Amino acid sequence: MNKKCLFIVYKKKKKKKDFVTMDITRGNLSQTVTATGEIKPLNTVNVGSQVSGTIQDIFVDYNSRVKKGDKLLTIEPSVLQASVDEAEASLESAKSQLTLAKNDYNRNKSLYDSGYIARAEMEKSLSTYEQAVQSVKRMQSQYERAVTNLGYATITSPVDGTVISRKVDRGQTVAASFQTPDLFEIAEDLTKMQIETSVSEADIGVIQNGQPVTFTVDAYPKKTFDGSVRQVRLSPTTTSNVVVYTVVIDVDNHELNLMPGMTAFVTIIVNSAKDAWKAQNAAFLIRSFDGIVETTDEKVTPANHLAIKRGNEIVLVPYTKGIATATETQIISDEIMAGDKIIVGYVGQKTSRSSGGNQRGGGMGGPAGMGGGRR
């Protein structure tokens, strides 16, 4: 606590009571959020085909390492080559028509300038020449498109990576009429992976970028892997009426032990404290100091003070709660000493039935009798 507070000392009454106490210990605490998720490559590229045809050759298989530009497969090119030849012939024909139209125009323009033909005849030859120019451009575009489609018959890798899926075989026909068919799936870098896990809306508020993560996978049950939170995606998903958010976790996989698709059992470390005072959660369930100590200060309550048994004395120590886990809670106080024990009741304490939820474990003979105090 920032301000050191005086604690109140009470001598035990003449009538000795046997108090039920719980130990205060020192140790490490971690507040965590657990979840499960799927291990995925950082970036996966689906390689498809823009042209239809029969697969002629396949040059890679599952787990093949590829570089950008490496040949993956070829599609039988005869139909595409025929389209190129046809477009080339049309282009040459259009060029011939252009040459003829140009010569006619030049000749008619000369005759018109000399006054031998009418203006309308000269303008007609000019129009024919201009149409021939546009026809050559159109045929040139069709030829270039046919050549480009012929190039698509050879599928190359767009990235450096590893082939993790091959979806076609030699001799199979691919049809790209309506949508691009997927042929391969390539993971860019398997030494760096990510986990996409779902965290409920109840826990998402404590998740922050950069928080450390530990996780295990079934393939290596005795090994714990490390990671860190990279992103909390804002888009929610509702599953069985529970709103969850996707949390992306970066994972170093330089040993290549982790494979795409593995299920990871994730523990996100939200907060931690080292060498801190702590006690079992049941030690903080006491609601009144009645029968333990007497104080006239209304501000001194079990919410901000602990009844401590220290030797033969009972002291009230100011404190605040720190990190809370499923079983233990951190005690933040400058007044705690080694060997202190928290008083949670006394033997023979009666149960208050009239207060309903304020029952305090009547008839306690030790910590095991604290069941009523959890309500």
Buried (B, 14 or more C-beta within 10 A) or exposed (E): EEEEBEBBEBEEEEEEBEBBBBEBEEEEBBBBBEBEBEBBBBEBBBBBBEBBBEBBEBBBEEEBEBEEEEBBBBBBBEBBBEBBEEBBEBBEEBBEBBEEBBEBBEEBBEBBEEEEBEEEEBBBBBEBBEEBBEBBEEBBEBBEEBBEBBEBBBBBBBBBBBBBBBBBEEEEEBEBEEEEBBBBBBBBBBEBBBBBBBBEEEBBEBBEEEBBBBBBBEEEEEEEBEBBBBEBEEEEEEEEEEEBBBBBBBBEBEEEEBBBEBBBBBBBBBBBBEEBBBBBBBBBBBBEBEBBBEEEEEEBEBEBBBBBBBEEEBBBBBBEEBBBBEEBBBBBBEBBEEEBBBBBBBEEBEBBEEEEEBBBBBEBEEBEBBEBBEE
